[in-house]
Amino acid sequence: MEYVEGASLTGLYRAAAGAREWLPPGVGLRILIDALSGLHAAHEQTDLQGLPLGLVHRDFSPQNILVGVDGIARLTDFGIAKAASRMSHTRTGTVKGKLAYMAPEQTRGIRLDRRADVWAAGVVAWELLAKRRLFKGDEAAIIEDIARKPIPSLVDFDPTIPEELERALFAALVRDREARLPNAIAFRDLLVRGARGAWSLSDTEAVARSVRSLLDSSRT
């Protein structure tokens, strides 16, 4: 595995908080969009016969999005990912992955497909834009909120967020997975179209500058 100089998205959040800053919107969106491209590539993996593996990451979260000082985001830690061809039933009541990013069906132990990862990406996107956690509390509270809590509008936290961008995000945060966005690339493309004005996407070099600046500030 290659060594990547940089930090996880969680690490960047902490560095920004220490500097009393936040990731510029265009930088954060570029990081997420790159991670979604990686997620889609994983979902599209096939076996030696060319048949889809049906891979599900099951732990798409800020801790597992690694951003290098080169400005490139990488999706990491496939340690609990499983392919459909080798899915096994877990013990009743056992769930894997970070609870606050789990799709409703994941908390219920239902057999998963790529749409569970799309939900998780929607949670990451909501937090990135709202600048706060979506689901928090103890385990029981988080599971209850994932199942029933209305998702707050982003414009309640930042009225400058374009409506199209918010609609893109809420298309990923649909509890009924049959009505949810079907794959990561569809979510990525909606985010790209929704970003405009002050929320326009940064390029890789702008991400690199932001990462280097945050890491430098965290070391001083």
C-alpha positions in Angstrom: 0.0 0.0 0.0 1.4 3.4 -1.0 2.4 5.9 1.7 0.3 9.0 1.4 1.5 12.2 3.1 -1.6 14.0 4.2 -4.5 13.5 6.6 -8.0 12.0 6.7 -11.0 14.2 6.2 -11.5 13.9 9.9 -8.0 15.1 10.5 -8.6 18.1 8.3 -11.7 19.0 10.2 -9.7 18.9 13.4 -6.9 21.0 12.0 -9.4 23.5 10.7 -11.1 23.7 14.0 -7.7 24.3 15.7 -7.1 27.2 13.4 -10.7 28.4 13.9 -11.4 27.8 10.2 -13.4 25.4 8.1 -12.7 23.7 4.8 -13.6 26.1 1.9 -16.8 24.8 0.4 -15.2 24.1 -3.0 -12.4 22.2 -1.5 -14.6 20.0 0.7 -16.8 19.2 -2.3 -13.9 18.4 -4.5 -12.6 16.0 -1.8 -16.0 14.3 -1.5 -16.5 14.1 -5.3 -13.1 12.4 -5.7 -14.0 10.0 -3.0 -17.3 9.2 -4.7 -15.4 8.4 -7.9 -13.3 5.9 -5.9 -16.3 4.4 -4.3 -18.0 3.9 -7.6 -14.9 2.2 -9.0 -15.0 -0.2 -6.0 -18.6 -0.9 -6.6 -17.9 -1.7 -10.3 -15.2 -4.3 -9.5 -15.6 -7.7 -11.2 -14.2 -11.2 -10.8 -11.9 -13.0 -13.2 -14.9 -14.0 -15.3 -16.1 -10.4 -15.5 -19.1 -10.9 -13.2 -19.9 -8.0 -10.8 -18.6 -8.6 -7.3 -21.3 -6.5 -5.7 -18.7 -5.0 -3.3 -20.1 -2.8 -0.5 -17.6 -0.7 1.5 -19.9 -0.4 4.5 -17.7 2.2 6.2 -17.7 5.3 4.0 -16.9 8.0 6.6 -14.6 11.0 7.0 -12.0 8.8 8.8 -11.7 6.7 5.7 -11.2 9.5 3.2 -7.5 10.2 3.0 -6.4 13.5 1.4 -2.8 13.9 0.3 -0.8 17.0 0.1 -1.0 16.4 -3.6 -4.7 17.4 -3.4 -5.9 13.9 -4.3 -8.5 12.2 -2.2 -8.4 8.4 -1.7 -11.0 6.1 -0.2 -9.3 3.7 2.3 -10.0 1.0 4.8 -11.9 -1.7 3.0 -11.3 -4.0 6.0 -15.1 -4.7 6.5 -16.1 -4.4 2.9 -17.7 -7.5 1.5 -18.6 -8.8 -2.0 -22.1 -10.2 -2.5 -20.6 -13.5 -3.6 -19.2 -14.0 -0.1 -21.7 -12.2 2.1 -22.4 -14.0 5.3 -25.0 -13.4 7.9 -23.7 -11.7 11.0 -24.9 -12.5 14.5 -28.2 -10.9 15.4 -27.8 -7.4 16.7 -24.2 -7.1 15.3 -23.4 -4.3 12.9 -20.1 -3.2 11.4 -18.9 0.2 10.5 -19.2 3.6 12.1 -22.8 3.9 13.4 -23.5 7.5 12.6 -22.9 6.9 8.9 -24.9 3.7 8.6 -27.9 3.5 6.3 -31.2 2.6 7.9 -31.1 -0.9 6.4 -27.6 -1.4 7.7 -28.7 -0.8 11.3 -31.4 -3.4 10.9 -29.0 -6.0 9.6 -30.6 -6.2 6.2 -28.5 -7.6 3.3 -26.7 -4.5 1.8 -25.9 -3.2 -1.6 -24.1 -0.1 -2.9 -27.0 2.1 -1.9 -26.0 1.8 1.7 -22.7 3.5 0.8 -24.6 6.2 -1.1 -26.5 7.0 2.1 -23.2 7.2 4.1 -21.8 9.6 1.5 -24.9 11.7 1.9 -24.3 11.9 5.6 -20.7 12.9 4.9 -21.9 15.6 2.5 -24.5 16.9 4.9 -21.9 17.3 7.7 -19.4 18.9 5.3 -21.8 21.6 4.3 -23.6 22.1 7.6 -20.3 22.1 9.5 -21.7 19.8 12.3 -22.6 16.2 13.0 -25.9 14.9 11.7 -26.4 11.9 14.0 -24.9 12.0 17.5 -25.6 10.7 21.0 -25.5 7.2 22.4 -26.0 4.1 20.3 -29.7 3.8 20.9 -30.3 7.5 20.1 -28.3 7.4 16.9 -30.2 4.3 15.6 -33.5 5.9 16.4 -32.5 9.1 14.7 -31.3 7.3 11.6 -34.6 5.5 11.4 -36.9 8.5 12.0 -35.2 11.9 12.6 -36.1 14.5 9.9 -33.0 15.6 8.1 -32.5 19.3 8.8 -32.3 21.7 5.8 -28.8 22.9 5.1 -30.0 26.4 4.5 -30.9 26.6 8.2 -27.2 26.6 8.8 -26.0 28.4 5.7 -28.5 30.3 3.5 -25.9 30.7 0.7 -26.0 26.9 -0.1 -27.6 26.5 -3.6 -31.0 24.8 -3.6 -29.8 22.4 -6.3 -26.9 21.3 -4.2 -29.2 20.6 -1.3 -31.6 18.7 -3.5 -28.6 16.6 -4.7 -27.7 15.8 -1.1 -31.2 14.9 0.0 -31.5 12.5 -2.9 -28.9 10.4 -1.2 -30.5 10.7 2.2 -33.7 8.8 1.4 -34.5 6.2 3.9 -36.3 3.9 1.4 -33.4 2.6 -0.6 -35.6 1.8 -3.5 -36.1 5.6 -3.9 -32.6 6.6 -3.1 -29.9 7.5 -5.7 -28.9 4.2 -7.2 -25.1 4.6 -7.2 -22.2 6.8 -6.2 -21.6 8.2 -9.7 -25.2 9.5 -9.8 -24.6 11.3 -6.5 -21.3 12.7 -7.7 -22.8 14.0 -10.9 -25.7 15.7 -9.0 -23.2 17.4 -6.7 -21.1 18.6 -9.6 -24.2 20.2 -11.2 -25.4 21.6 -7.9 -22.1 23.4 -7.1 -22.1 27.0 -8.3 -21.1 30.5 -7.3 -19.2 30.5 -4.0 -19.7 26.7 -3.9 -18.0 26.0 -7.2 -15.6 23.1 -7.2 -12.0 23.7 -6.5 -9.3 22.1 -8.6 -6.7 19.6 -7.3 -4.1 22.3 -6.7 -6.5 24.3 -4.6 -7.2 21.3 -2.5 -3.4 20.7 -2.2 -2.8 24.2 -1.0 -5.6 24.0 1.5 -4.4 20.6 2.9 -0.8 21.9 3.2 -1.9 25.1 4.9 -4.1 23.2 7.5 -1.4 20.7 8.2 1.2 23.4 8.7 -1.1 25.3 11.0 -1.8 22.2 13.1 2.0 21.7 13.6 2.6 25.2 15.0 
